[in-house]
Amino acid sequence: FHIPVMGIAYTIDTPVKVAHFGINSSISIIEDHLIEKMRAYYYKLNNEPFLPISKKEPNYRAKRITDYLNLISEEVKKKVEGVKTAAFSSTSEITKYFEMLPEVSELKQKYLKFLQLTDPSEKESLESELRNEVKPGAIEVNIMTKIDSDQIDDNKEVIENGSDALQALKGYAESNLEHSTLVFSAGMNPRLFNYLSSFKSFHPDNNGNFSKAIAIKVSDYRSALIQGKYLAKRGIWVSEFRIESG
């Protein structure tokens, strides 16, 4: 199951609420002011010291985004561990995890078999297998490519690679997220696409796997072809094309 990005704020922390149930969801990371407020909220929630990232710091937008994504990732990991260690009671989160799986899922069938077992040793063995099968949903991020205003320094000069979208990309690329996807929407941005090749995290490892994959939301085949070819020429693999709503 997947929850797409909804505006700037509606899914800003959705992974914390659903990822431990194996549900994928997307965060919009273009608005760093909101992200800074969310950083403050979660640090306070965890009784940890909050260190604001000042606008005077170089790359402050990217730093805010990186730290927030790392924070969300840690929150999800803690919740997943909570699910794995929960008792198989009628209202527990591990029970909800398996109950929400579709009936055709092999894992759901294994869970249903577990419920029918009466032999203690068999049930204990299968329970251990089920706990190990609990996996978090992916934390995806969205960048609206057209929101890409240049930023000006104190000398009234344009900051190199300091625009909104480029800083969002840098923040995501330098985060600890794994098995994640960056979703581009709202059309093509050559400057942003060119910047992708600066980061190793968007290139496959020796086994052809990506820690951070690229998906593009498109309205038609022509759009997919143009953007896909543009990125391919720069050595960037597009893992998925999604249909742009609206």
C-alpha positions in Angstrom: 0.0 0.0 0.0 1.2 3.5 -0.8 0.2 7.0 0.4 1.2 9.6 -2.1 2.4 13.1 -1.2 -0.4 15.5 -0.3 0.4 19.1 -0.7 3.3 20.5 1.4 2.1 19.6 4.9 -0.5 16.9 5.0 2.0 14.0 4.7 5.0 15.8 6.3 5.4 13.0 9.0 3.1 10.3 7.6 5.9 7.7 7.7 6.0 7.9 11.5 2.3 7.0 11.6 2.2 4.2 9.0 5.6 2.9 8.0 5.7 0.4 10.9 2.7 -1.2 9.3 4.7 -1.7 6.0 2.9 1.2 4.2 5.0 3.4 1.9 4.4 7.1 2.0 5.9 10.3 0.6 7.0 13.5 2.3 7.3 16.9 0.5 10.7 18.3 1.4 10.6 21.6 -0.5 9.4 23.8 2.5 12.4 24.0 4.9 10.6 26.4 7.3 7.9 23.8 8.0 10.6 21.1 8.3 12.5 23.1 10.9 9.2 23.4 12.9 8.8 19.6 12.6 12.4 19.1 13.8 11.6 21.1 16.9 8.4 19.1 17.5 10.0 15.7 17.3 13.1 16.6 19.3 10.8 17.9 22.1 8.6 14.8 21.8 11.6 12.6 22.4 13.0 14.8 25.2 16.1 15.5 23.2 17.8 18.8 22.9 16.8 20.8 19.8 19.5 22.7 18.0 18.0 25.1 15.5 19.7 25.3 12.1 20.1 29.0 11.5 19.5 30.7 8.1 23.0 32.1 8.4 24.6 28.6 8.1 25.8 27.6 4.6 23.4 25.1 3.0 21.0 25.5 5.9 18.0 24.3 3.9 19.8 21.1 3.0 21.0 20.6 6.6 17.5 21.0 7.9 16.1 18.5 5.4 18.9 16.0 6.0 18.5 16.1 9.8 14.7 15.8 9.6 14.8 12.8 7.3 17.3 11.1 9.6 15.1 11.9 12.5 12.0 10.4 10.8 14.0 7.3 9.8 15.0 6.8 13.5 11.4 7.2 14.6 10.3 4.6 12.1 13.0 2.2 13.2 11.9 2.5 16.8 8.3 1.9 15.9 9.2 -1.2 13.8 11.1 -2.7 16.7 8.1 -2.0 18.9 5.9 -4.0 16.4 8.4 -6.9 16.3 8.4 -7.3 20.1 4.7 -6.8 20.6 2.5 -9.7 21.8 0.2 -11.3 19.3 -2.9 -10.0 21.1 -6.1 -8.9 19.4 -5.3 -5.2 19.6 -1.5 -5.2 19.2 0.3 -3.5 16.4 1.9 -6.7 15.2 -1.5 -8.3 14.8 -2.7 -5.2 12.9 0.4 -5.5 10.6 -0.5 -9.0 9.5 -4.3 -8.5 9.5 -3.9 -5.6 7.0 -2.0 -7.8 4.5 -4.1 -8.8 1.5 -5.4 -12.4 1.5 -3.3 -13.3 -1.5 -0.1 -12.5 0.3 2.1 -15.5 1.2 3.0 -13.7 4.4 -0.7 -13.4 5.3 -1.2 -17.1 4.6 1.7 -17.9 6.9 0.1 -15.7 9.6 -3.3 -17.5 9.2 -1.5 -20.8 9.5 0.2 -19.5 12.7 -3.2 -18.8 14.2 -4.4 -22.3 13.6 -1.4 -24.1 15.1 -1.8 -25.9 18.4 1.6 -27.4 18.8 3.7 -25.0 21.1 7.0 -25.7 19.5 5.7 -25.3 15.9 3.9 -22.1 16.9 6.9 -20.6 18.6 9.0 -21.3 15.5 6.5 -19.8 13.1 6.0 -16.8 15.4 9.8 -16.1 15.3 9.6 -16.3 11.4 6.7 -13.8 11.4 8.5 -11.3 13.6 11.5 -11.4 11.3 9.2 -10.7 8.3 8.1 -7.4 9.7 9.5 -4.7 7.4 8.9 -1.0 7.4 7.2 0.8 4.5 9.5 3.0 2.4 10.1 6.7 3.3 9.8 8.5 0.0 10.3 12.1 -0.7 8.8 14.5 -3.2 10.3 17.5 -4.9 8.1 19.7 -7.1 10.6 20.6 -9.8 9.1 24.0 -10.5 9.5 25.3 -7.0 13.1 26.3 -7.5 13.7 30.0 -6.7 17.3 31.2 -6.6 18.6 32.3 -3.2 20.6 35.5 -2.7 23.5 36.0 -0.3 24.4 39.1 1.7 26.4 40.4 -1.3 23.2 40.2 -3.4 24.7 37.4 -5.5 23.0 34.2 -6.4 24.2 31.3 -4.2 25.6 28.5 -6.4 23.4 25.3 -6.1 21.4 27.2 -3.4 18.0 27.2 -5.1 15.0 25.6 -3.3 14.9 22.4 -5.3 18.6 21.9 -5.5 18.9 22.3 -1.7 16.1 19.9 -1.2 17.8 17.4 -3.4 21.1 17.8 -1.5 19.3 17.4 1.8 17.7 14.1 0.7 20.9 12.8 -1.0 22.9 13.3 2.2 20.3 11.7 4.5 20.6 8.2 5.9 17.5 6.9 4.1 17.8 3.6 2.4 15.5 1.7 0.1 13.9 5.0 -0.6 12.6 6.8 -3.7 12.8 10.4 -4.7 9.7 11.4 -6.7 9.9 14.3 -9.1 6.7 16.0 -10.0 5.4 19.1 -11.9 7.6 18.7 -15.0 11.2 18.9 -16.1 13.9 21.0 -14.5 17.3 20.6 -16.4 19.3 22.4 -13.6 17.9 20.0 -11.0 18.3 16.9 -13.2 21.9 17.9 -13.9 22.6 18.2 -10.2 21.5 14.6 -9.6 24.7 13.2 -11.1 26.7 14.9 -8.3 25.6 12.4 -5.7 26.7 8.8 -5.5 23.5 7.8 -3.7 21.6 7.9 -7.0 23.9 5.5 -8.8 23.6 1.7 -8.4 26.0 -0.3 -6.3 28.0 -3.3 -7.6 24.9 -5.5 -7.4 22.8 -3.0 -9.4 20.8 -1.9 -6.3 19.9 1.6 -5.4 19.8 3.0 -1.9 17.9 6.0 -3.3 15.9 5.4 -6.5 14.3 8.0 -8.9 10.7 8.1 -9.9 9.1 10.7 -12.1 5.4 11.7 -12.2 4.4 12.2 -15.8 1.2 13.1 -17.6 1.8 11.1 -20.8 4.3 8.9 -22.7 6.0 11.8 -24.4 6.8 13.4 -21.1 8.2 10.1 -19.8 10.4 9.7 -22.9 11.9 13.2 -22.8 12.7 13.2 -19.1 13.9 9.6 -19.1 16.3 10.1 -22.0 17.6 13.4 -20.5 18.5 11.6 -17.3 19.9 8.5 -19.0 22.4 10.7 -20.9 23.6 11.8 -17.5 24.0 8.3 -16.2 20.8 8.5 -14.0 18.5 5.5 -14.0 14.7 6.2 -13.7 13.3 3.3 -11.7 9.7 4.2 -12.1 7.3 6.5 -13.9 4.0 7.4 -12.2 0.9 9.0 -13.6 0.6 12.6 -12.5 -2.9 13.3 -11.0 -4.8 16.3 -12.2 
